[in-house]
C-alpha cells in the first residue's frame, strides 16, 4: 500500500489525506495540508491497533464517528 488514492477522503472537506508512521508516538498519523478545514489536528491510529501501514489504511477507511 502507500498510495493515498486508496484512502477515503477527509470527512470534513473531502480533500485527500496521507498516512505516515510516527515512531515517537508509535502511531500512524493521518493528515492533509488544507488549512481551512476543520481537520487541522492529525488523527492518530495507535500502533497497538495497526501494526502496518496496510492496517492503518483499513482502520481509516472503516472509521466511524470521525
N, CA, C and O atoms as CSV, one atom per row, in Angstrom:
chain,resi,resn,atom,element,x,y,z
A,1,UNK,N,N,0.862,-1.172,0.000
A,1,UNK,CA,C,0.000,0.000,0.000
A,1,UNK,C,C,0.898,1.221,0.000
A,1,UNK,O,O,2.117,1.050,-0.037
A,2,UNK,N,N,0.404,2.386,0.037
A,2,UNK,CA,C,1.268,3.530,0.059
A,2,UNK,C,C,0.726,4.665,-0.786
A,2,UNK,O,O,1.226,5.786,-0.701
A,3,UNK,N,N,-0.263,4.407,-1.582
A,3,UNK,CA,C,-0.861,5.463,-2.386
A,3,UNK,C,C,-2.067,6.017,-1.668
A,3,UNK,O,O,-2.946,5.262,-1.251
A,4,UNK,N,N,-2.120,7.348,-1.515
A,4,UNK,CA,C,-3.260,7.923,-0.815
A,4,UNK,C,C,-4.546,7.801,-1.625
A,4,UNK,O,O,-5.615,8.136,-1.115
A,5,UNK,N,N,-4.478,7.329,-2.884
A,5,UNK,CA,C,-5.689,7.106,-3.667
A,5,UNK,C,C,-6.498,5.940,-3.114
A,5,UNK,O,O,-7.667,5.780,-3.463
A,6,UNK,N,N,-5.888,5.121,-2.254
A,6,UNK,CA,C,-6.591,4.010,-1.627
A,6,UNK,C,C,-7.264,4.414,-0.325
A,6,UNK,O,O,-7.890,3.580,0.329
A,7,UNK,N,N,-7.146,5.678,0.061
A,7,UNK,CA,C,-7.706,6.155,1.321
A,7,UNK,C,C,-8.998,6.929,1.088
A,7,UNK,O,O,-9.137,7.649,0.099
A,8,UNK,N,N,-9.935,6.770,2.009
A,8,UNK,CA,C,-11.126,7.613,1.962
A,8,UNK,C,C,-10.699,9.051,2.217
A,8,UNK,O,O,-9.726,9.285,2.933
A,9,UNK,N,N,-11.408,10.015,1.644
A,9,UNK,CA,C,-11.034,11.416,1.826
A,9,UNK,C,C,-11.364,11.922,3.231
A,9,UNK,O,O,-11.993,11.224,4.026
A,10,UNK,N,N,-10.935,13.127,3.513
A,10,UNK,CA,C,-11.236,13.796,4.772
A,10,UNK,C,C,-12.756,13.846,4.950
A,10,UNK,O,O,-13.470,14.212,4.016
A,11,UNK,N,N,-13.258,13.487,6.129
A,11,UNK,CA,C,-14.705,13.504,6.350
A,11,UNK,C,C,-15.293,14.913,6.440
A,11,UNK,O,O,-16.512,15.076,6.388
A,12,UNK,N,N,-14.451,15.920,6.573
A,12,UNK,CA,C,-14.936,17.294,6.713
A,12,UNK,C,C,-14.966,18.057,5.394
A,12,UNK,O,O,-15.941,18.747,5.095
A,13,UNK,N,N,-13.884,17.933,4.594
A,13,UNK,CA,C,-13.798,18.748,3.383
A,13,UNK,C,C,-13.731,17.934,2.096
A,13,UNK,O,O,-13.877,18.489,1.007
A,14,UNK,N,N,-13.514,16.632,2.206
A,14,UNK,CA,C,-13.429,15.794,1.019
A,14,UNK,C,C,-12.064,15.774,0.359
A,14,UNK,O,O,-11.892,15.124,-0.673
A,15,UNK,N,N,-11.079,16.476,0.932
A,15,UNK,CA,C,-9.735,16.508,0.376
A,15,UNK,C,C,-9.033,15.169,0.632
A,15,UNK,O,O,-9.416,14.423,1.533
A,16,UNK,N,N,-8.010,14.875,-0.162
A,16,UNK,CA,C,-7.245,13.649,0.040
A,16,UNK,C,C,-6.421,13.748,1.319
A,16,UNK,O,O,-6.050,14.843,1.743
A,17,UNK,N,N,-6.138,12.607,1.928
A,17,UNK,CA,C,-5.346,12.542,3.149
A,17,UNK,C,C,-4.123,11.668,2.909
A,17,UNK,O,O,-4.048,10.947,1.914
A,18,UNK,N,N,-3.174,11.738,3.822
A,18,UNK,CA,C,-1.963,10.917,3.798
A,18,UNK,C,C,-1.806,10.259,5.159
A,18,UNK,O,O,-2.284,10.774,6.170
A,19,UNK,N,N,-1.133,9.118,5.172
A,19,UNK,CA,C,-0.811,8.442,6.432
A,19,UNK,C,C,0.694,8.230,6.480
A,19,UNK,O,O,1.300,7.749,5.522
A,20,UNK,N,N,1.287,8.599,7.612
A,20,UNK,CA,C,2.710,8.349,7.846
A,20,UNK,C,C,2.871,7.744,9.232
A,20,UNK,O,O,2.045,7.971,10.116
A,21,UNK,N,N,3.939,6.973,9.418
A,21,UNK,CA,C,4.213,6.393,10.726
A,21,UNK,C,C,5.051,7.367,11.539
A,21,UNK,O,O,6.052,7.891,11.051
A,22,UNK,N,N,4.642,7.609,12.774
A,22,UNK,CA,C,5.366,8.478,13.696
A,22,UNK,C,C,5.950,7.595,14.788
A,22,UNK,O,O,5.229,7.184,15.697
A,23,UNK,N,N,7.246,7.294,14.714
A,23,UNK,CA,C,7.863,6.373,15.670
A,23,UNK,C,C,7.901,6.943,17.084
A,23,UNK,O,O,7.878,6.183,18.052
A,24,UNK,N,N,7.958,8.251,17.219
A,24,UNK,CA,C,7.975,8.863,18.540
A,24,UNK,C,C,6.689,8.555,19.307
A,24,UNK,O,O,6.722,8.297,20.510
A,25,UNK,N,N,5.558,8.584,18.602
A,25,UNK,CA,C,4.263,8.303,19.226
A,25,UNK,C,C,3.820,6.854,19.055
A,25,UNK,O,O,2.781,6.462,19.586
A,26,UNK,N,N,4.601,6.045,18.314
A,26,UNK,CA,C,4.199,4.681,17.968
A,26,UNK,C,C,2.785,4.680,17.403
A,26,UNK,O,O,1.920,3.920,17.840
A,27,UNK,N,N,2.572,5.549,16.420
A,27,UNK,CA,C,1.240,5.699,15.836
A,27,UNK,C,C,1.361,6.105,14.373
A,27,UNK,O,O,2.373,6.654,13.937
A,28,UNK,N,N,0.306,5.821,13.638
A,28,UNK,CA,C,0.193,6.288,12.257
A,28,UNK,C,C,-0.575,7.602,12.279
A,28,UNK,O,O,-1.621,7.704,12.920
A,29,UNK,N,N,-0.060,8.603,11.583
A,29,UNK,CA,C,-0.656,9.935,11.590
A,29,UNK,C,C,-1.362,10.171,10.262
A,29,UNK,O,O,-0.760,10.056,9.194
A,30,UNK,N,N,-2.649,10.502,10.344
A,30,UNK,CA,C,-3.443,10.811,9.155
A,30,UNK,C,C,-3.575,12.327,9.095
A,30,UNK,O,O,-3.976,12.957,10.073
A,31,UNK,N,N,-3.241,12.908,7.955
A,31,UNK,CA,C,-3.289,14.367,7.865
A,31,UNK,C,C,-3.462,14.804,6.424
A,31,UNK,O,O,-3.315,14.008,5.497
A,32,UNK,N,N,-3.777,16.078,6.245
A,32,UNK,CA,C,-3.685,16.733,4.944
A,32,UNK,C,C,-3.311,18.179,5.181
A,32,UNK,O,O,-3.306,18.638,6.323
A,33,UNK,N,N,-3.003,18.893,4.136
A,33,UNK,CA,C,-2.439,20.231,4.266
A,33,UNK,C,C,-3.445,21.355,4.054
A,33,UNK,O,O,-3.045,22.511,3.911
A,34,UNK,N,N,-4.725,21.051,4.029
A,34,UNK,CA,C,-5.729,22.072,3.747
A,34,UNK,C,C,-5.985,22.889,5.014
A,34,UNK,O,O,-6.668,22.409,5.920
A,35,UNK,N,N,-5.463,24.088,5.097
A,35,UNK,CA,C,-5.511,24.902,6.301
A,35,UNK,C,C,-6.891,25.339,6.743
A,35,UNK,O,O,-7.106,25.545,7.937
A,36,UNK,N,N,-7.843,25.492,5.818
A,36,UNK,CA,C,-9.161,25.993,6.199
A,36,UNK,C,C,-10.123,24.880,6.632
A,36,UNK,O,O,-11.279,25.162,6.949
A,37,UNK,N,N,-9.675,23.646,6.649
A,37,UNK,CA,C,-10.522,22.512,7.028
A,37,UNK,C,C,-10.594,22.376,8.549
A,37,UNK,O,O,-9.674,22.792,9.254
A,38,UNK,N,N,-11.686,21.795,9.055
A,38,UNK,CA,C,-11.827,21.507,10.489
A,38,UNK,C,C,-10.874,20.406,10.944
A,38,UNK,O,O,-10.633,20.255,12.141
A,39,UNK,N,N,-10.336,19.645,10.012
A,39,UNK,CA,C,-9.446,18.528,10.312
A,39,UNK,C,C,-8.005,19.029,10.333
A,39,UNK,O,O,-7.163,18.555,9.570
A,40,UNK,N,N,-7.729,20.000,11.220
A,40,UNK,CA,C,-6.399,20.600,11.254
A,40,UNK,C,C,-5.437,19.844,12.161
A,40,UNK,O,O,-4.222,19.922,11.977
A,41,UNK,N,N,-5.964,19.117,13.134
A,41,UNK,CA,C,-5.108,18.312,14.003
A,41,UNK,C,C,-5.021,16.912,13.422
A,41,UNK,O,O,-6.037,16.372,12.984
A,42,UNK,N,N,-3.839,16.306,13.404
A,42,UNK,CA,C,-3.725,14.953,12.850
A,42,UNK,C,C,-4.563,13.955,13.639
A,42,UNK,O,O,-4.750,14.105,14.846
A,43,UNK,N,N,-5.056,12.951,12.958
A,43,UNK,CA,C,-5.780,11.844,13.570
A,43,UNK,C,C,-4.769,10.726,13.747
A,43,UNK,O,O,-4.124,10.322,12.780
A,44,UNK,N,N,-4.620,10.220,14.957
A,44,UNK,CA,C,-3.629,9.193,15.232
A,44,UNK,C,C,-4.277,7.821,15.347
A,44,UNK,O,O,-5.299,7.658,16.014
A,45,UNK,N,N,-3.671,6.838,14.691
A,45,UNK,CA,C,-4.073,5.445,14.809
A,45,UNK,C,C,-2.974,4.765,15.605
A,45,UNK,O,O,-1.859,4.602,15.108
A,46,UNK,N,N,-3.270,4.372,16.818
A,46,UNK,CA,C,-2.305,3.795,17.737
A,46,UNK,C,C,-1.612,2.592,17.115
A,46,UNK,O,O,-2.259,1.749,16.493
A,47,UNK,N,N,-0.303,2.512,17.282
A,47,UNK,CA,C,0.485,1.407,16.761
A,47,UNK,C,C,0.094,0.060,17.327
A,47,UNK,O,O,0.387,-0.969,16.719
A,48,UNK,N,N,-0.567,0.039,18.487
A,48,UNK,CA,C,-1.044,-1.223,19.042
A,48,UNK,C,C,-2.222,-1.763,18.242
A,48,UNK,O,O,-2.470,-2.968,18.238
A,49,UNK,N,N,-2.951,-0.877,17.564
A,49,UNK,CA,C,-4.103,-1.292,16.778
A,49,UNK,C,C,-3.757,-1.502,15.316
A,49,UNK,O,O,-4.446,-2.246,14.618
A,50,UNK,N,N,-2.710,-0.865,14.847
A,50,UNK,CA,C,-2.264,-1.010,13.464
A,50,UNK,C,C,-0.785,-1.328,13.470
A,50,UNK,O,O,0.042,-0.473,13.787
A,51,UNK,N,N,-0.454,-2.551,13.123
A,51,UNK,CA,C,0.951,-2.958,13.122
A,51,UNK,C,C,1.620,-2.732,11.773
A,51,UNK,O,O,2.810,-3.001,11.612
A,52,UNK,N,N,0.852,-2.237,10.803
A,52,UNK,CA,C,1.424,-1.973,9.474
A,52,UNK,C,C,0.659,-0.828,8.827
A,52,UNK,O,O,-0.425,-0.452,9.274
A,53,UNK,N,N,1.237,-0.288,7.776
A,53,UNK,CA,C,0.579,0.768,7.031
A,53,UNK,C,C,-0.730,0.259,6.430
A,53,UNK,O,O,-1.722,0.988,6.399
A,54,UNK,N,N,-0.738,-0.982,5.955
A,54,UNK,CA,C,-1.958,-1.567,5.384
A,54,UNK,C,C,-3.079,-1.609,6.428
A,54,UNK,O,O,-4.232,-1.317,6.114
A,55,UNK,N,N,-2.738,-1.973,7.672
A,55,UNK,CA,C,-3.748,-1.983,8.738
A,55,UNK,C,C,-4.229,-0.571,9.055
A,55,UNK,O,O,-5.416,-0.366,9.310
A,56,UNK,N,N,-3.323,0.400,9.042
A,56,UNK,CA,C,-3.712,1.790,9.285
A,56,UNK,C,C,-4.678,2.264,8.204
A,56,UNK,O,O,-5.653,2.951,8.507
A,57,UNK,N,N,-4.419,1.903,6.939
A,57,UNK,CA,C,-5.341,2.244,5.848
A,57,UNK,C,C,-6.721,1.648,6.124
A,57,UNK,O,O,-7.738,2.325,5.979
A,58,UNK,N,N,-6.744,0.384,6.519
A,58,UNK,CA,C,-8.026,-0.298,6.771
A,58,UNK,C,C,-8.796,0.376,7.911
A,58,UNK,O,O,-10.007,0.576,7.815
A,59,UNK,N,N,-8.090,0.723,8.984
A,59,UNK,CA,C,-8.737,1.398,10.128
A,59,UNK,C,C,-9.300,2.733,9.691
A,59,UNK,O,O,-10.440,3.055,10.025
A,60,UNK,N,N,-8.526,3.525,8.946
A,60,UNK,CA,C,-9.012,4.823,8.494
A,60,UNK,C,C,-10.225,4.663,7.583
A,60,UNK,O,O,-11.202,5.399,7.718
A,61,UNK,N,N,-10.169,3.721,6.670
A,61,UNK,CA,C,-11.240,3.551,5.693
A,61,UNK,C,C,-12.518,2.975,6.288
A,61,UNK,O,O,-13.580,3.089,5.676
A,62,UNK,N,N,-12.444,2.363,7.458
A,62,UNK,CA,C,-13.638,1.801,8.091
A,62,UNK,C,C,-14.036,2.589,9.332
A,62,UNK,O,O,-14.844,2.115,10.131
A,63,UNK,N,N,-13.486,3.770,9.502
A,63,UNK,CA,C,-13.743,4.585,10.692
A,63,UNK,C,C,-15.222,4.943,10.790
A,63,UNK,O,O,-15.959,4.941,9.804
A,64,UNK,N,N,-15.618,5.245,12.005
A,64,UNK,CA,C,-16.972,5.761,12.214
A,64,UNK,C,C,-16.896,6.839,13.262
A,64,UNK,O,O,-16.145,6.715,14.229
A,65,UNK,N,N,-17.649,7.881,13.088
A,65,UNK,CA,C,-17.687,8.953,14.062
A,65,UNK,C,C,-16.502,9.882,14.035
A,65,UNK,O,O,-16.323,10.672,14.962
A,66,UNK,N,N,-15.670,9.813,12.982
A,66,UNK,CA,C,-14.509,10.702,12.896
A,66,UNK,C,C,-14.958,12.027,12.316
A,66,UNK,O,O,-14.145,12.936,12.151
